[in-house]
Amino acid sequence: MSLGIDQSSPSVGNARCFPTTRWTMVLRAGELEAEGAAAALEQLCRAYWYPLYVYVRRRGHPPGEAEDLIQGFFADFLAHDHVASADPRRGRLRSYLLGALNHYLSDTRDRQCRLKRGGGRPTLSLDVAAGEAGYVHEPIDDLSPDRLFERRWALTLLNQVLERLEAEYRSGDNAALFSAIKGFLTGADESASYASLAPQLGRTEGALRVAVHRLRRRYGELLRDEIAHVVADPTEIDEELRHLTAVLSA
Amino acid sequence: MAGSNVATCATCGTPMPSDAPLGLCPRCLIESGARLVRERTGAGPGGDPDRTSTAALPEAGCIGDYELIEELGRGGMGVVFKARQTSLNRIVAVKTILAGEFATPAALLRFRLEAEAAATLRHPNIVAIYETGELDGRPYFSMEFVEGRNLESLAKERRISPEQAARYVRKIALAIQAAHDRGVLHRDLKPSNVLVDQDDEPRITDFGLAKRLQVDSDLTLSGQLLGSPNFMPPEQVSSHHGKVSVRSDIYALGATLYLLLTGHPPFQAPTVPETLRKVTDEEPPSPRMENREVPADLATICLKCLEKSPDRRYGSAREVAEELQRFGNGEPILAQPVGTTTKLWKFCRRKPVLAGLSAAVAALVLVLLVGLPIAWMAVREQRDQARALLYVADMNFAFQALKENNLVRVRDLLERHRPKPGEPDLRGWEWGHLWHESQSDEVATLPRLGDAVTGLAYSPDGRHLVSGGGDRSLRVWNVTTRQEITRIECAGLPTQLGFTPDGRHLVSIVDSLTGKASVLHVWEAGTWCEEKRVRHEEGIRSFAMAADGRLLAFQFSDGSVTLNDFVSGEQVATLVQPYRGGYGHRGLAVAANAPVLAALEPAGIGIWDLHSLRKVKQVPSSDDPARFRAHPMALSPDGRHLLAAAPQSSVTDLQGDAKPVVLTESTGNAVGAAFSPNGDKLALADVDRTIRIWDTTSWTLFATLRGQESDATELAFSPDGALLASGGADGSIRFWNPKATPIRRQSADVPSEFRGFSATQGSTVLFWLSEREVEIRTGIPEPQVIRAELPYVPESSAAVSPDARFVCAERSRGQYDIWEVTTMQRRGTLEGNHAFVFNHRSFSPDGNLIVGGDTATEERVIWTVADGRERARIRFGGGERNWFSDSWGIDSRKVMLAAGRNLGLWDIERNRVVLVMPHGAQVARAVMSPDRRLIASLDAETNVQLWDAQTGNRLSLLGRRGASRQFLYPLSFSQDSRRLAVAGGLNGFRLYDLLTGHELGVPEMNFLPRGCYFSEDGRWLGLGSAPGFVYLDSTPFTQAEP
């Protein structure tokens, strides 16, 4: 807790942009917060664009075209005043984005102008190359675009949660601990593992159990928090959680 | 444990996907996560969203007699809770206003109206209202608790059979009929507003937009769109609120049925304007196209409810219920399915040009277009028509956004309509006017902070401005260069800043991010090095420094207020002890030049003398002190005036016992306040994105500054008072000139002795000063002023020619002279002894002719100005004396004659009336468009109609101007003949886009104009009224080639 004077650049600190706000904020933004909400929406889009990309690819669009479509979609999506027009009852970010994308795709098809790269409007800078690199590793199976989207969405959300969790451990100089005990997150409670792992980490078995307990608890908190970002109403968290479980267990 | 390179998950045995996050099995991850979440619901330090959402609730979780159990849902305005009514021990639903203490008066009023409207209704299919009330300014009402789902979510969840849908809608229709019988319109009926209870009975709720038929208060604000676009009838969309009727609810019944049959509303589009366009423009596809199981009769009933024209829908909700009953009984229904003729008719209406391919159809179009709000002007392509409607919608939104001071949105809406090459330019006066009005008043800005501005302080020498931000930094700015000089990263959130009076130190309060502690930092000005820090475990909500710089006052989060010695840090006195309910209050102010301190106490605001440390006064506050968490308090530099921004912004004179002065122009929700250093001005930042400045001697509003894009919670005057800095929630820091009134609405400098005014089409403005004197102005905004004095007082009337060269005045009854204005030489006398010249419009536009009447023969007469000789004479009508409504055609060769209900067009050369346009009421005003193709008229029933100036065919009824029939003021076409302005009505005037026939919205007026006149260059629209003449500027733009 020290105060220092920095005359050079803004402190880097937590440069990683995790969504710091919620879909509910976007939905409920009144006129007062519309600007902030627009930024929040953009941030959410940035975090969750990949499932949309995968969806478009699975619908048969080649990489270049998929990139154009996704860029165009976000340009269009963010340029229109979705914040002002969002209805708090519109539901989850997931379904809202997919619905909007489908509209956009059919509109675009109608207009036969697929190469619209946002028409000079501000676009999100998305790392589409990384997106394509990821897509070629998507499991080759018979998932429909919708199912693939749902699955990719759930995985993206889990990734967000784990990245936040890992970042917290890393910032507390506990990266090694995290890496060693992250496997416990999947739920297995194997006493043998504790016994063998504890000495490697220079801890007692009891201390390790406490560390794992803390890790799990924090994971649960972050998972709930992340879901809260993308649903319209806190009452939907449980339902969304059930949905994610169903998608990933299928 | 499961390694990352194994092919299957060690826990669940499923194949491990290649993209497993951190190599962990996603299935196990989510399952264990779900378990963990369920175990620990509501515990995360990330904040429990439930708690966040109810943060605005009364602390004890109670509203009056009601103990809140859980939130059931929320809409645009209200939030509904499940609650227990303690006195009756029953479960109820309680709805209260969402925005709570920040609700605008309009929102509060609308909420009360809902309660009031719904409370009058008793019907098994309407959710009953038990009680309405108000707690701490927050209105609420309790109603029956309905266990069940709303129809929308029900329809999403499972397929509803057409028969079941019909049964639901029939019951809803009967309930709506019951509301109509009580004179209440729902206006926002949609599936999500219908709950289905445990007995599968639909129950209507949410009369949030309800309007009592007989109460003629236009609370819904003209032009403001209320309701849900997907379920809204076209008449509600096009903001003709006057037309919203019982048939609007019929439409909503149809839309509800449509959703139940198809799973979605009749019109869907990704954006609201697009949806609105579809609602006004497109026919809904038959529900049978989506769901073949829908019986044809049911589809017919549904589509009849959804007719664009209210007249073509069912006449009452009962009729709908009866039809649905017939359908249910398997009897034939009364409505006819849409046949070929109707389809053709509709097709023509939508695509007049395509339809025009066939001559027969073209004739049909011509017939059908009469009376439709689509103007006759050729709409070349349907695309252009859609664009024109979008333009109209966007201009309405832009006027609305302007009212809300959302200048960014105004500019965005305007930008959409800059034509691209090859596109028609749809813009008119309103576009330039909105552009002009949307320019921000700020004089400079600083680079935007990454997060909200949380504190601002000017150094006493005026060279530096220090800002605190939600990005946990303090930044020191050079005010002259507007450069950031230095930045101090803070360990927490800086919440308040201030310089010591000698300017040597900067004091900041930084709140801990984890606990409630605050740290007081003292920095040396110039080097910006930390000199001292003091940690306070009880958080500091507010601090202030005494004028002599020796004492610091703190207000802590437990409500207590202490005085401390600045140098030693020792506590000198406790002014307010911690008190219950004081948690988190902010209300502390110290006068800049006097030893006076004001602090919030349990019972009001206490005033202390800082020399004697004695309390000298208590200002009672009737309001909940909790409001001071968000609204500021300030003392004038001399310590005489106390501003309290809650419950409304009011100023108390501490030296007397006079009642506080309420600053009525404030919204009552000010978020920032500052007195100027010499105390002559008070600035309040308001939630409507404005900063208002009051003159403190008279407490009159001096200026309203616009351009904020968010709330400005921080305000700081420069020490010389020349600049006002504001810090916004969006991280912006702006500078304003608090001494200048921004000039937006130009008003002509009206001579003080002015008695009345007139203006001709174009830009000549006349002020009559006395019976003999007239002042003529040409060339606004920098007019040439000519004054003339007649040698006698005119008998009854006088007129000035549009070129301002001549005055025609009645010397004695029936005898008129023509005087040259510059020399006041008599040029001639009108021939005849029974002449009557009506007014300034009697002069022809070219200034060569005068039209008037012969009172002996009841004939119209035309004289030449040059010699006064009679040029033509005609009889039209039977002596009805609405002669004063006669007016010249634009080419000076025709005169529009008003005789009773007929408007005639007199061709002077052919000396006959070539066209007669019959009206439903006495003709009051008529005007010809500059391109000579249109005539607009206003009749005594205030109908505004458009006529073809060549054929005399009525093209459309633009609308009823409404309001009093007493005042029938002149109409004015814009020079490009694409806009028509009509003075009068509730909004001051109306502006029509003649391409679409729709209203474009108008700026807010604080007076009712009696006439409006477009200037010849299109630069301004002049509005005249008894107190003067105001002209609304429009920034010129280059009109694109058509």
Chai-1 contact restraints between the chains, C-beta under 6 A:
chainA,res_idxA,chainB,res_idxB,connection_type,confidence,min_distance_angstrom,max_distance_angstrom,comment,restraint_id
A,M1,B,A491,contact,1.0,0.0,6.0,A-B,restraint_1
A,L3,B,E530,contact,1.0,0.0,6.0,A-B,restraint_2
A,I5,B,I488,contact,1.0,0.0,6.0,A-B,restraint_3
A,D6,B,R487,contact,1.0,0.0,6.0,A-B,restraint_4
A,D6,B,E489,contact,1.0,0.0,6.0,A-B,restraint_5
A,Q7,B,T486,contact,1.0,0.0,6.0,A-B,restraint_6
A,S11,B,E489,contact,1.0,0.0,6.0,A-B,restraint_7
A,E31,B,E404,contact,1.0,0.0,6.0,A-B,restraint_8
A,E35,B,E709,contact,1.0,0.0,6.0,A-B,restraint_9
A,E35,B,S710,contact,1.0,0.0,6.0,A-B,restraint_10
A,E35,B,D730,contact,1.0,0.0,6.0,A-B,restraint_11
A,H80,B,T271,contact,1.0,0.0,6.0,A-B,restraint_12
A,S85,B,V272,contact,1.0,0.0,6.0,A-B,restraint_13
A,A100,B,P270,contact,1.0,0.0,6.0,A-B,restraint_14
A,H103,B,P270,contact,1.0,0.0,6.0,A-B,restraint_15
A,H137,B,S18,contact,1.0,0.0,6.0,A-B,restraint_16
A,P139,B,P17,contact,1.0,0.0,6.0,A-B,restraint_17
A,L155,B,P26,contact,1.0,0.0,6.0,A-B,restraint_18
A,L158,B,P21,contact,1.0,0.0,6.0,A-B,restraint_19
A,L158,B,P26,contact,1.0,0.0,6.0,A-B,restraint_20
A,L158,B,L29,contact,1.0,0.0,6.0,A-B,restraint_21
A,N159,B,P21,contact,1.0,0.0,6.0,A-B,restraint_22
A,L162,B,P21,contact,1.0,0.0,6.0,A-B,restraint_23
A,L162,B,L22,contact,1.0,0.0,6.0,A-B,restraint_24
A,K182,B,L22,contact,1.0,0.0,6.0,A-B,restraint_25
A,G183,B,M1,contact,1.0,0.0,6.0,A-B,restraint_26
A,G183,B,A2,contact,1.0,0.0,6.0,A-B,restraint_27
A,T186,B,T11,contact,1.0,0.0,6.0,A-B,restraint_28
A,T186,B,L24,contact,1.0,0.0,6.0,A-B,restraint_29
A,T186,B,C25,contact,1.0,0.0,6.0,A-B,restraint_30
A,T186,B,C28,contact,1.0,0.0,6.0,A-B,restraint_31
A,T186,B,L29,contact,1.0,0.0,6.0,A-B,restraint_32
A,T186,B,S32,contact,1.0,0.0,6.0,A-B,restraint_33
A,G187,B,C28,contact,1.0,0.0,6.0,A-B,restraint_34
A,G187,B,S32,contact,1.0,0.0,6.0,A-B,restraint_35
A,A188,B,T11,contact,1.0,0.0,6.0,A-B,restraint_36
A,S193,B,M1,contact,1.0,0.0,6.0,A-B,restraint_37
A,R216,B,L36,contact,1.0,0.0,6.0,A-B,restraint_38
A,G220,B,L36,contact,1.0,0.0,6.0,A-B,restraint_39
A,G220,B,V37,contact,1.0,0.0,6.0,A-B,restraint_40
A,G220,B,R40,contact,1.0,0.0,6.0,A-B,restraint_41
A,E221,B,G44,contact,1.0,0.0,6.0,A-B,restraint_42
A,E221,B,G46,contact,1.0,0.0,6.0,A-B,restraint_43
A,L223,B,G33,contact,1.0,0.0,6.0,A-B,restraint_44
A,L223,B,V37,contact,1.0,0.0,6.0,A-B,restraint_45
A,R224,B,V37,contact,1.0,0.0,6.0,A-B,restraint_46
A,R224,B,G44,contact,1.0,0.0,6.0,A-B,restraint_47
A,D225,B,G44,contact,1.0,0.0,6.0,A-B,restraint_48
A,D225,B,G46,contact,1.0,0.0,6.0,A-B,restraint_49
A,A228,B,P49,contact,1.0,0.0,6.0,A-B,restraint_50
A,P234,B,P49,contact,1.0,0.0,6.0,A-B,restraint_51
A,P234,B,D50,contact,1.0,0.0,6.0,A-B,restraint_52
A,P234,B,S53,contact,1.0,0.0,6.0,A-B,restraint_53
A,L241,B,A34,contact,1.0,0.0,6.0,A-B,restraint_54
A,L244,B,I30,contact,1.0,0.0,6.0,A-B,restraint_55
A,T245,B,I30,contact,1.0,0.0,6.0,A-B,restraint_56
A,T245,B,A34,contact,1.0,0.0,6.0,A-B,restraint_57
A,L248,B,P26,contact,1.0,0.0,6.0,A-B,restraint_58
A,L248,B,R27,contact,1.0,0.0,6.0,A-B,restraint_59
A,L248,B,I30,contact,1.0,0.0,6.0,A-B,restraint_60
A,S249,B,R27,contact,1.0,0.0,6.0,A-B,restraint_61
